[in-house]
Amino acid sequence: MNNRPIGIFDSGLGGLTVVKEIIKLLPNEDIIYLGDTARVPYGTRSKETVTKFSLEDAKFLFYKKVKCMVMACNTATALAESELRKQFHIPIFDVISPAIKDAKKISKTRKIGVIGTSATIHSGAYNASFSKACPLFVPFIEEGEVNSKALRIVAKEYLSEFKNKKIDTLIMGCTHYPIIKNIIKSILGTKINLVNPGESVAKEMSDYLIKNSMLNSQKTIGKRSYFVTDYTEHFIKVAEMFLGDRIKNNIKKVIL
């Protein structure tokens, strides 16, 4: 079982920021990634719909015989985590609890903010001092519009409220958001600590696999397999932006 791959899924391509962090820590591990690009974003959907989609995503990875699974989607974690843990008896890692732990370690004032999709924020999963739904971030990022003036205007509108809240730490409660961390920093200032959930969950999973002797025994660089539910050349460009690496020859379209 130790040489089985790690499975990771997200509503779209944002979860590739998690893949990037896992590869940094565990380069010898095989990875299977599923991005539900046909149905992104999840953050505007109901709990029932998100749960249905998440179960389908998890089932796909489970049948690929992964040794553990990462829910690289804050919305899926907030609304469907408990159901997935009931149905799939392998180690499952989420992106919310590790990010909360890291934020509490970093914050000196205990005033922690969080930004995320509407569904994530309204779920109350983070229980932060101050939270803000930023529903337009994901569409901008999935379209590759990460440096546009329009995105900066939207970001300023969303984030200006935090300036009066005196937070010292902000959780980027969506795996897409690290892509625009420079924009977030430029608005909130460099003194704000930004927590990347991808880094948090990658560290937690790495520690777990080491502690439980579940690391892949191979000495070579791990195999990466990427699956999406809708495929266009545009998705390839955006995926490579997220991952910081070329993946065109390793990506396939699947029907869930």
DORODO-241456 format. One record per residue: residue in three letters; x, y, z negated of N, C-alpha, C, O, CB in turn. Coordinates in steps of 0.1 Angstrom, whole numbers, plus 5000, padded with zeros to 4 digits. Each point is the difference from the previous one (the first is absolute). Glycine has a CB too. Example, Ala and Ser with C-alpha at 12.3 -4.5 7.8 and 13.67 -1.06 7.14 Angstrom:
% residues 2
Ala513249434922499150125000500950125000501050004993497149884995
Ser501550235019500950115000499250114992500550114999500749835023
END
This chain:
% residues 256
Met500849885000499250125000500950135000499550105006498749774982
Asn502950125006500950124999500450065013500150125002500749794977
Asn499350005032500450055013498850045008500250035012501749824987
Arg496950154996498950065007500150155001500750064992497849755000
Pro500850255017500150155002499250074989499149954993501250025031
Ile500050164975499250094992498950065009500350045011501750024974
Gly496849945011498950065008499650144995499950024988499249755016
Ile500750325005499650144997498950045009500149985012502250074980
Phe496650015002499050065009499650144996500250044989499049735015
Asp500350305006499650144998498950035010499849925009502550154983
Ser496950045005498950035009500550055014499349995010499450084970
Gly502649975020500650055013501549975000500449894997497750285006
Leu502649945000501449995001500850054988501249994999498550035025
Gly499650054967500650064988500849904991501050034994497250145006
Gly501349705000500649904992501449975005500849934993497049985003
Leu502650145016501449985005501050074991501249975000497950005023
Thr500450144970500950064991500349914988501150014994497950215012
Val500149694991500349904989501049895006500949964993496850084997
Val502049925022500949905007501450065000501049934996497249985018
Lys502050224989501350065000500749994987501249974999498050195018
Glu500149864972500650004987500349854996501049984993497750235000
Ile500549705011500249864996501349955008500849934994496750035002
Ile502650085016501249965008501350054994501049935000497650075020
Lys501350124974501250064993500449914989501249984998498150255008
Leu499849724986500349934988500249855003500849934993497950234994
Leu500649795023500049855003500249985014499149945007499450024974
Pro502650075025500349995014499949855006499849995012501650214986
Asn498849704993500049875005498649935000499849895005502550094986
Glu496750095004498649955000499350015013500150105007499849964969
Asp499449835028499150015012498850084996499549994989501449795020
Ile498650305000498850094998499049985011500350015012501250154975
Ile497249835009498950005009499250124996499550014989500549745015
Tyr499850355006499250124997498750005009500149975012502050154982
Leu496849915000498850025007499450144998499850044989499749725008
Gly500450325014499450134999498649995007499949975012502450144988
Asp496749934993498649995006499750135008499150084996500149774985
Thr501650175029499950125008498750025007499650125004502849864999
Ala496849924999498750015007499050064991498950065004501649745010
Arg499750204972499050044991500550114990499350034991499749755011
Val502250275001500650114992499150135002499650025011502849874990
Pro497450194989500449984986499049934991498850005004502550214999
Tyr499149734986499149944991499550104990498949984994502449805008
Gly499450334996499750094989498650075001499650074990502849975009
Thr497049965013498650065001498949904999498850035002502350145012
Arg499349704983499049895001499449974986500650044990500649875030
Ser497850014980499449964987500849884994500849945006496950135002
Lys502149914979500649894993499849875006500949925002498950214977
Glu499049845025499649885007500849975013500549895002497250134987
Thr502450095019500749995012501549984998500649925007497650225004
Val502349944980501549994997500349864995501049945004499150314991
Thr499149694997500249874994499949905011500949915001498250164977
Lys500049945031499849905011501350015009500549905004497050134996
Phe502950095004501250015008501249954993500949935007498150275004
Ser501249834977501249964992500049854999501149945001498950274986
Leu498949725011500049864999500449935013500749905001497550124982
Glu501450055028500349955014501550015002500749925006497050145003
Asp502950064987501450025001500849904992501049945005498650304998
Ala500049744984500749914991499949855006500949934999498650234981
Lys499349815025499849865005501049975012500649895001497050124992
Phe502650095015500949995011501449974995500749915005497950255009
Leu501949914976501349984995500149874992501049935001499350324997
Phe498749714995499949884992500249885010500749914996497850204986
Tyr500949895029500149895010501450005007500349905006497250114997
Lys503250104995501450005005500949944990501350005001498250215013
Lys500049754975500749934989501150094993501149964999498549835013
Val499950334985500950094993500249964986499149944994500250255021
Lys501849844979500249964986499550104990499849974988502249915019
Cys497850254998499450104991499450115010500349995012501349964968
Met497650145014499350095009500150144994499850024988498749805020
Val501750285000500050144996498850075006499950015012502649994985
Met496650064995498950085004500650145002500050084991498249784998
Ala502350175023500750135003499050115004500250085008501849794999
Cys496850124986499050105003499350044986499549914993500149995031
Asn500550224973499450054987498549985000499549964989502450205009
Thr497549865013498549995000499649854998499149984992500750225024
Ala500949714991499749864998500349964986499249924994501350045030
Thr500650094970500349974986499050054991499549924991502950095014
Ala497150114997499150064991498649935000499349994990501950235013
Leu498449735009498749955001499949855002498949954997500550275013
Ala501649714993499949865003501049914993500049885002499250195020
Glu501749994970501149924994499449884992500549895001500950324998
Ser497649824992499549894992499549885008500149894996499350294986
Glu499949855029499449905008501149925007499949875001498150275003
Leu503149925000501049935007500749914990500449885003500050305013
Arg499849864971500749924990499149884997500649904996500650314995
Lys497549805010499149894997500249895011499949884997498550274991
Gln501849895024499949915012501349945004500149905007497950235000
Phe503149954990501349955005501049984989500450104993499250035029
His500849754976500849964988501550005003500749904999497449974992
Ile502450245014501450035001500350134994499050084998501149795024
Pro501150164975500350144994499650115009500350005012501649904976
Ile497350195007499550125008500550124993499850024988498249865020
Phe502650215000500550134995499350115006499750015012502649894985
Asp497350204994499350115005500950135000501149994994496749914998
Val501750215013500950125001499650104989500750104999499549865026
Ile498750014968499650104990500749994987500650104995497249905016
Ser502149884983500649994986501550024999500450074991497849775005
Pro502650125014501450034999500350155002500950054993499649735016
Ala498750294999500250155001499650074988500750104996498849885028
Ile499549974969499650074987501149984990500450094993497249865012
Lys503049934994501149974991501250105002500550054991498749715007
Asp501150255015501250085004499750154997500950074995499749775023
Ala498150204984499750144998500150034985500550114996498049895024
Lys501149914971500150024986501450014995500350074991497549815007
Lys503150045009501450004996500650135004500950064993499249695010
Ile499550315008500750125006499550124993500850094997499549795025
Ser498450134976499450124995500450044986500149924991497950035023
Lys502450184984500450054987498950064993500050014987502350025022
Thr496750024998498850074994498849924999499050034993501950175016
Arg499149684997498949905000498850065008498949955000501849964978
Lys499650205030499050055009500349955014500850055007498850164978
Ile499649695019500249935012498950025010498849984996502649854992
Gly498950215024498950015010500149895010501049925001499150324997
Val498849745010500049905010499250055012499050064998501249754985
Ile500350155029499250035012499849875007500849914999500150325003
Gly497949755005499749885006498850025009499550115002501549764979
Thr498550015025498850015008498850024991500149994987500949855030
Ser497950204989498850024992499649884991499650024989499650145029
Ala500949724988499649884993500949984988499549964989499649945032
Thr502250114981500949984989499850104989500049964988501749955029
Ile498250224986499850104990498749984992500050014988501450155026
His497549814993498749994994499949874992499249994991499850145028
Ser501949784983500049874992500550024986499749934991500649945030
Gly500550244977500650034987501149904996500350004989497550095005
Ala502749845016501049904997501350054994500649934992498549945026
Tyr501250254985501350064995499850074987501050014992499750025031
Asn498150024974499850064987501050114997500550014989498449785002
Ala501450295019501150104998499450134994498850024999502449885021
Ser499750194976499650134994499250085010499050074997503049934988
Phe498449995028499350085011500149925013501149955003499450274985
Ser498549775019500049925012499350085011499250084998500849704989
Lys500450195026499450075011499949905012501049945004500050284988
Ala497849775014499949925012500550085012499750125001498349764989
Cys502850065018500550065012499749925012500949945007501050164980
Pro496849895017499649905010500550035014500149905008497950084979
Leu502550145016500550025014501449975002500549995011497950194990
Phe502449794988501449965002500249885008500850005009499650104969
Val498849795020500249885007499850015015500849955007498549934972
Pro499650185025499850025015501250075006500449975011497150034986
Phe502950114997501250085005501249915002500649995010498550224980
Ile501249714999501249925000499949885010501049975007499350104969
Glu498549875025499949895009500150055014500349925009498249964974
Glu501250245020500150065013501450055003500350045011497350024988
Gly503349934991501350045002500250154999501150065003499349755011
Glu498650264981500050154999500550044987499350064992498849965023
Val503249954982500550024987500850134998500450044989499849725009
Asn499950315013500750134999499250115006500550115003501749784999
Ser496550095000499150105006499650114991500049984987499249845027
Lys500550294991499650124993498749974993499750044989501550115026
Ala497949784992498749964995500149924987499350024990499849985033
Leu501949904977500249924988500450094988499649984989500949825025
Arg500450294989500650094989498950094994499950024988502349985024
Ile496950044997498850084995499149924991499650044989500550105032
Val499649734983499249914993500749974986499350004990499749905032
Ala502350074979500749964988500050124990499949984988501649875026
Lys498750274991500050124991498650014993500050044988501850085027
Glu497249864993498650014994499849894989499450034990499850065033
Tyr501249794980499949894990500850034988499549984989500049865030
Leu501850194982500950004990500150124991500650004990500749855024
Ser498250274991500150124993499450004986500550074991499450045031
Glu499149804976499449994987500949954989499950034988498049925024
Phe503249974993500949944990500950114993500549974989499449825025
Lys500350324993500950104995499650064986500850044992499750015031
Asn498249954975499550054987499849894989499650034989499350155024
Lys501449704991499749894991501349964991499949924991498449995025
Lys502850154988501349984992500449854999500549964990498950254997
Ile500349725024500549865000501550005003500550095007497249825000
Asp503049994988501449995004500349885009501149985005499550134973
Thr498449805023500149885008498849985009498950014995502649894987
Leu498750065030498849975009500249875007501049975006498750274998
Ile499349674994500049875006499450025014498950045002500949844976
Met500950085032499549995014499249885001500549895005501550245005
Gly496749884987499249884998499449945013498949965001500650134978
Cys501449915031499649945013501449975007500850095000496950035002
Thr502449765003501449965006500350085012501149995005498649794985
His499350295016500350095011500850134996500850055007497149865004
Tyr501850134977500550144996501550024999500450115002497549904986
Pro502949895009501450025000500650055013501050075000499249754983
Ile499150165028500450055013500050155000500850065007498349735004
Ile500050274981499950155000500550064987499550104996498649895020
Lys502849944977500450044987500750145001499950084990500349685003
Asn500450275018500750135001499050115001500250114994501749785018
Ile497050094994498950105000499450024986499850114996499749835028
Ile500349954969499550014987500950074991499650094992499249695011
Lys502550194998501050074992500150155003500150084991501249715008
Ser498650245014500050145004498950094994500150124998501149815023
Ile497750004976498850074995500050014985499750104994499049835026
Leu501749954973500050004986501350044993500050034988498449785015
Gly502750195005501350044994500849884997499549894998499550314993
Thr502349825009501049894998500049954985500649894998500750215021
Lys498149974972500149964986498949884997500149944990500750295004
Ile498349765015499049894998500649865004500649995011497550184994
Asn501849744986500449865003499049935008498850004997502549994982
Leu499149955033499049935008500349854998501149955001498850245016
Val499049744981500149854998499549935013498950025004500750014970
Asn501349895031499749935012499549864996500849924995500950215019
Pro497049834988499649874996500749895007500049894994497850215002
Gly502749925016500849905007501249964992500349884999498850205023
Glu501650024973501249974992499749934987500749914996500450295014
Ser497849844984499549944987499749865002500549914992498750315001
Val500049745016499549865002501249925005500149884996497550195008
Ala503349985004501149925005500949964988500549895000499450235022
Lys500349974969500949974989499349904991500649904995500450335006
Glu497749784996499349914992500049865006500249904993498350294999
Met501249805021500049875006501449945000500149884998498050195017
Ser502950014988501449955000500349944986500649895000500150285018
Asp499049904972500349954986499349874998500549914993499850334999
Tyr498449755012499249884998500649885007500249894994497850255004
Leu502449885015500649895008501349954994500349885000498550215020
Ile502050004975501349974994499749924987500649904998500550305013
Lys498149864981499749944987499449855001500349924992499350314999
Asn499649755019499449875002500749915010499449915005498450204989
Ser503449935010500849925009499349975013500049885005501150014975
Met498350215026499249995012500650075012499450025010498649964976
Leu503350055013500750075011500349905011500249884998500850294987
Asn498949885028500449915011501449974999500950084997497450035017
Ser502149764989501349954998500950035013501249984999497949844985
Gln500350225026500750035013501050124998499750094992498449825022
Lys503050084993501050104998500050115012500750105000500749734988
Thr497750145021499950095012498950114997499249984991501649835025
Ile499250294993498950104999498749945003499949925009501750264998
Gly497449854985498749945001499350035013500350105007499549914969
Lys499249915028499250015012498950104997499349984990501349795019
Arg499150325000498850094998499049985011500349995011501250184978
Ser497349815006498949985010498950104997499650014988500949745014
Tyr499150325008499050114998498749975008500149975012501850204984
Phe497049844998498749975007499150134998500050064989500249685007
Val499050295014499150114999498649955006500049905008501950274993
Thr497149894995498649965006499650095012499049975006500449954971
Asp501450185026499950075012501350055005500950044992496850035002
Tyr502649915019501450025005500050115011499349985010501349784983
Thr500250345005500350105011501550044999500649984990496950105010
Glu503049975011501350055000500250114989501150024994499149935031
His498750134973500150104990500249944986500850064992497750085022
Phe500949754983500249934987501449964998500650014989497049915012
Ile503050045010501449964999500950114996500949994991498749845026
Lys500250294989500850124997499850044985501050034993498850045031
Val499049934972499750044986500649904990500550034990497450095018
Ala501949754995500549894992501550014998500649994989497649865018
Glu502550185004501550024999500450124992501050014994499249875028
Met498950234979500350114991499949974986500850044991498350115027
Phe499949774978499849964986501149914995500550024989497049995015
Leu502949905004501049904996501450055002500949954993497549875013
Gly501850275003501450045003500849905008501250004999498750144980
Asp499449785028500749895008499149965012498850025000502449904979
Arg499450025031499249965011499349864997500649914995501050215021
Ile497249874989499249884997499249955012499349914999500650164977
Lys500350005035499149975012500049855003498949955004501650275005
Asn500649714991500049865004499549914988499949875003502050185012
Asn497850004974499649924988498550034996499649954989502850045004
Ile496950085015498650034996499049945009500149995013500850234978
Lys498049725003499049935008498650044995499850054989501849765014
Lys497550195006498650034997499349874996500149895006499950305010
Val499149824973499349894996498550044997499750124999502449784990
Ile497050005011498650034997499749934987500349884998499150135026
Leu500150064966499749944987498749945000499649944989501850235000
END
